[in-house]
Amino acid sequence: MEQEKNQSIFAAWISLISNVLLTIIKIVVGLLFKSPVLIADGVHNAGDVIASAAALGSMRISSRPPDEDHPYGHGKAEVIGASVVATILLLAALYVGYHSIVALFEPMPEAHIVALIAAVVSLIWKLWLYVYTIGIGRRVNSKGLIATAQDHLADVYASGAAVIGIGLGLLGQSLNMPMLSYADPVAGIIVAVLVLKLAADMARESIDILMEKAIGTEELAALESIVRGVEEVKRIDRIRAREHGQYIIIDLRVGVDGQMTIQQGHDVIRKIKKAILSTHPNVSEVMIHLNPWYPGAPKADKTEVSLSIDGSGTGTTKLED
């Protein structure tokens, strides 16, 4: 786990440094050769610097161990970071869309080959960054790094639009077809719509996790199958699981033989938890409540003996009415 966290942090640093360099390159080249599309892309990239910094900061916070104030860890810090990235993407999409629409009603400036080269370099660089970060992000289930990868994907769209716009502008100049220059703002509008959808999807996922949305039905069914595979479990009364940033927290109520001693119930809890963690390393916490079960007994009972086990393996008992 520590190695995976280090890989995530390293990838986030690569993204941050890359965004800083690309911002400088695009704005400087855009100003020198009077390329509005490259300047706009550079300003967009400046927002990416803030997004990358937010993602990196949230990932560093989420890697902290649980403490007295945050007993379940700091995993949701990455979700907050992802929501910040989604907000920045939303603002960037509105910015690009607005300026693209305005550009349709203005004379197109002369395109330059250096601006095209800068846009192509940005496209290739961002495409590599997306593949690199999304691979690590999905492998370690890092919401912050996945959000950073989605930000890179938005930049791939923007850089691709810049390449098309500048390229068609150069082609129009050589063929004396000035109308081709307007392909740039049209492509910008299309990119703005794509980035808006990307931002909306990211925001919805972040809100779902912050609102304690349950995990998918297939994954929940897989967990239920594991619990049923434990011999001592006679009945599953309730099973719930939710994402908490990088990891999952599970709540279980299961029925076991009502004649069991507390020690035997404690051992069953350890057995269930071990079965889950051995197949689902992304599970951080399993909270288990044992209900007494008797052959032919009803589903629920007014009085239940509850045993719980925390991450250290210690058990507690209480009587609930």
Secondary structure, 3 states (H helix, E strand, C coil): CHHHHHHHHHHHHHHHHHHHHHHHHHHHHHHHCCCHHHHHHHHHHHHHHHHHHHHHHHHHHHCCCCCCCCCCCCCHHHHHHHHHHHHHHHHHHHHHHHHHHHHCCCCCCCCCHHHHHHHHHHHHHHHHHHHHHHHHHHHHCCHHHHHHHHHHHHHHHHHHHHHHHHHHHHHHHHHCCHHHHHHHHHHHHHHHHHHHHHHHHHHHHHHHHHCCCECCHHHHHHHHHHHHCCCCCCEEEEEEEEEECCEEEEEEEEEEECCCCHHHHHHHHHHHHHHHHHHCCCEEEEEEEEEEECCCCCCCCCCEEEEEECCCCCEEEEEEC
